[in-house]
Amino acid sequence: MTNFFVIRHGETDWNLAGRIQGSTNIPLNDTGRAQAKSTGMQMQGRRWDVLVASPLSRAMETASIIASCVGLPEPTPVADIVERHYGDAEGLTGPEVEALYPGDTPVPGRESRETVKNRVVAAFHELAKEYPGKNVVVVAHGGVIRALLHATTGSAFFGERITNGSVHSFHHSDDGLTLVHFNDPLDALTEGIELPDFEDQQPLERRD
């Protein structure tokens, strides 16, 4: 069995402004760096074996900050846990998306939710093969965490908030992936604190 602890990267200026990031490479802001450090501090005192991250800079920097807190080497990038690609909507706000692509109007270049789920789950299967029996820290994105939740629980957590710096734990066994904790108890960072929500920042995530 492999234990995964999946962390959403810290805040960026586009998160703060409600702009859709997707695969656009936007760095952390100072709040995001502080969130990463806070999460890393909460993770101290437990055994962590491996640290991997999406190759986008906001995830890699979050992971690097966490690594310095828990004594792990620099993160290994994993291409298939990159954020969902939003195509021509990247860089837009929610109102701008609705003005250009009202209702269910297709957005050119946008990756489907099913495609995201399939590539993310396949990536976690590969990580489980590579690191059997390990505690693997994965720094990724709201869309990646949403895909894992969809794969393991269906729509059970569809309306739940996925905040910057939050931790979500999963087990991988011969039966596949299962959710252990949404907002794992490790995650004291977001309890009682109002932080930007993934669904608010990524309005297209509400569409299939």
Beta strands, then each sheet from edge to edge (+ up, - down):
strand 1: 2-8
strand 2: 50-53
strand 3: 76-77
strand 4: 135-140
strand 5: 167-173
strand 6: 176-181
sheet 1: 3+ 2+ 4+ 1+ 5- 6+
end
